[in-house]
Amino acid sequence: MFKKTIIAAFALVASFVAFQPVEQAQARVNIDIGIGGPGYYNPGYYQPYYRPVPVYRPRPRYVNRCSRARRIIRNRGYYRIRAIDCSGRRFTFHAKRGGVWYRLRVKARSGHIYKVTYL
């Protein structure tokens, strides 16, 4: 009895699915007419006057001197700054902040303080 009920329910569902009304297919047409003008860019059409807008990128500040690196460290809240090594690609300083002495490493080109250690 249970099998017959399941088979009948399945046949009923299959008949609903099989005899659904078919929808008409709609043709959608999108027409764009591009007329070249100043600033218009079409990849298939070469326009020699078209130039992309330049992107602003700030240049890194170049330190290259011990006095500028010292000023950067002072602006970060350190005081009693002592230059240990101001040659090469990295400058080394000893400075105090909050009563504690630190060793600071500064990149000579960018002025970035990349390493801070306790003394």
Residue pairs with C-beta under 8 A, 6 or more apart in sequence:
34 40
34 42
36 42
36 45
36 47
38 49
39 50
40 47
40 50
41 47
41 50
60 109
60 110
61 110
61 111
62 109
62 110
62 111
63 69
63 72
63 91
63 106
63 107
63 108
63 109
63 110
63 111
64 108
64 109
66 83
66 86
66 91
68 111
69 86
69 91
69 93
69 106
69 108
69 111
70 81
70 83
70 93
72 106
72 111
72 113
73 81
73 93
73 95
73 104
73 106
73 113
74 81
76 113
77 97
78 95
78 96
78 97
78 102
78 104
79 95
79 96
79 97
80 95
80 96
81 93
81 94
81 95
82 93
82 94
82 95
83 91
83 92
83 93
84 92
84 93
84 94
84 103
85 91
85 92
86 92
88 108
89 107
89 108
89 109
90 105
90 106
90 107
90 108
90 114
91 105
91 106
91 107
91 108
92 103
92 104
92 105
92 106
93 103
93 104
93 106
94 101
94 102
94 103
94 104
94 119
95 101
95 102
95 104
96 102
100 118
101 118
101 119
102 116
102 117
102 118
102 119
103 115
103 116
103 117
103 118
103 119
104 113
104 115
104 116
105 113
105 114
105 115
105 116
106 112
106 113
106 114
107 114
